Amino acid sequence: MRIFMFVIIFFAGGILQAQIGPAPQKNAPKEVKTEQAKKKTPMERAYNTADAMKNSLKLNDKQHKDLRIAFLNYEMKMDKLNKQKGLTLKELAVKKRIVNTERQENMKKIFTPEQYKRYQLTSPGG
């Protein structure tokens, strides 16, 4: 009976720990901690996204440059919306949907039909 209770308590503790998530890394190097805590700028987010798509969609240099510009415009607009005060959640959602639609239209102009189709299949927001 004692072994049975021990096994149940052991598994319950494991389940509770899994729900809490990983413990913060107190011994992580200082640069790792600051990098994790640092929010990326709209330019960093835009360039990182465009750079990742360059290889996955086999973009040429002009497409890559145009995509960086399109994502930078998108990220700056979204950043501005997120900082706006006084909007209801519904108003914010509508405005974000408009900005996202503009981004999708820009991407259709930049990508070939085959690239856009591949983007839609691989991107959760596509």
N, C-alpha and C positions, 0 to 999 in steps of 0.2 A: 504494500500500500504506500509506503514511504517513497519507493522508487517511482511509482505512478504519479504521485503528487509532485515529486521533483521534476519529472519529465514535463508535466503540464505547466508548472511554473517556469521552467526553462524556455519552453516554446512561447508562452505568453510574453515573457520578457523580450524574446527575439522579435516577436510581432510588433510589440510596442516600440521597440527601438527602430524598426524599419519604418514605422509611420512617422516618427519624429524626423528622420532624415540623418544625413551624415553630420558628424560633429565638426565645428569650425576647426580649421587647421591652425592651432596656436603656434606651432613650430615652423610654419611655412616661412620662406625667406621674405624679407620686407618688400622686395620688388614684386613678388607674386601677390602679396596681400593688396598692395596699392593698385596693381593692374586689375585685379578682380573688382575692387571697389570703384575704380575710375569709370565714369560713364563716357561712352564714346561720343564724339561730336557728330553732327549730321554728315560732315565730309568723310569722316572715318567710316561711318556706317555705309554711306553710299559707295565709297571706293572699295571697301571690303566685299560688298555684295556684287558689284560689277566685276571685280577681279575674279571672284569665284565663278561667275557665269562665263567669263571669257574662255576658260578651259572646258567647262562642261558643255557649252553650246558651240564651241569652236568659232568664236567671233573673230572677225578681222580687226585691224587696228582702228579703223574708222568707226565700226560698230561699237567697239569697246569704249572709245572716247565719247561717242554719243550717249552710250548707256550710262557712263559715269555722270555726265551732265544731267541726264533725265533722272537718275537716282538722287543726285544732289538736290535738284529742284524739289523732288518728292520729299526727301528727308527734311529739308528746310521748311516746307509747308507744314508737314506733320509736327515738327518741333514747335513751330509757331502756334498751331492749333492746340497742342498739349499745354502750352503756357498761357493760353487765353483764359481769362476769368469770366464768370457769369454765364457760361453756356450750360444748358442742361445736357444730360447724357445723350438724349435723343438728338439735339442739335449738333453736338459734337460728332455723333455717329454719322449723321447725314453729311456733314462737311468732310469727314474722313473718307466716306464712300466716294464723294465727288473727286477728292484728290487721288484716291486709288484708281478710279476710272480713268482719270487723265494720265496717270502713269501707265496703265495698261494700253491706252491708245498710243502713247509715245513708244512703248515697246513694240507694238505691232508695226510701227513705221521703221524701227531700227532693225528688227529681226527679219530674216527671210521667213516665208510661211512654214518651212520645215523646222526652223529654229524656234519659232513661236509655238508650234505644236509640241515640240520636245519640252519647251519651258513649261507649258501648261500641264504636261504629264508629270513633270518632276517637281514642280513648285507647289507647296501647299496653298499659297496665296494666288496662284496663277489662274 
